[in-house]
Amino acid sequence: MKKELGKWLMDISKYIVTGVLLTSILGDIKETRVIYIIGVTTVVATLSLGLFLTKDTKEKNKRRK
């Protein structure tokens, strides 16, 4: 269950990157810095949480023994 949520969060981060890039290219927006700051912040948060959830802890426990 955690792995599926992690994969979903990584997909969300990809969609956010795509949305920010397309908005900045195609849109006529005056506050591009705000969009970039919010986009980068949410991408880092969702990607790091997704990677944390997909991390396989069973393999690390086997290596320690």
C-alpha positions in Angstrom: 0.0 0.0 0.0 2.8 2.4 0.9 4.6 1.7 -2.4 1.5 2.5 -4.4 1.0 5.8 -2.6 4.7 6.6 -3.2 4.4 5.9 -6.9 1.2 8.0 -7.0 3.1 10.9 -5.3 5.9 10.6 -7.8 3.4 10.8 -10.7 1.9 13.9 -9.1 5.3 15.6 -9.0 5.8 14.8 -12.7 2.4 16.3 -13.5 3.2 19.4 -11.5 6.4 19.9 -13.4 4.6 19.5 -16.7 1.9 22.0 -15.6 4.4 24.6 -14.4 6.4 24.3 -17.6 3.4 24.5 -19.9 1.9 27.4 -17.9 5.1 29.4 -18.1 5.5 28.7 -21.8 2.0 29.1 -23.0 0.4 31.4 -20.5 0.7 35.1 -20.2 1.3 35.3 -16.5 3.0 38.2 -14.8 4.0 36.5 -11.5 6.2 33.7 -12.9 8.5 33.7 -9.8 5.6 32.8 -7.6 4.5 29.9 -9.8 8.1 28.6 -10.0 8.6 28.8 -6.2 5.3 27.1 -5.4 5.9 24.5 -8.2 9.4 23.6 -7.1 8.4 23.4 -3.4 5.5 21.1 -4.1 7.6 18.9 -6.5 10.3 18.5 -3.9 7.8 17.7 -1.2 5.8 15.1 -3.2 8.9 13.6 -4.8 10.8 13.2 -1.6 7.7 11.7 0.2 7.1 9.4 -2.7 10.7 8.2 -2.8 10.6 7.7 1.0 7.5 5.6 0.8 8.8 3.4 -2.1 12.1 2.7 -0.3 12.4 -1.0 0.4 13.3 -1.5 4.1 13.4 -5.3 3.9 16.5 -5.3 1.7 18.3 -3.0 4.1 17.5 -5.3 7.0 18.9 -8.3 5.1 22.1 -6.5 4.3 22.7 -5.7 8.0 22.5 -9.3 9.1 
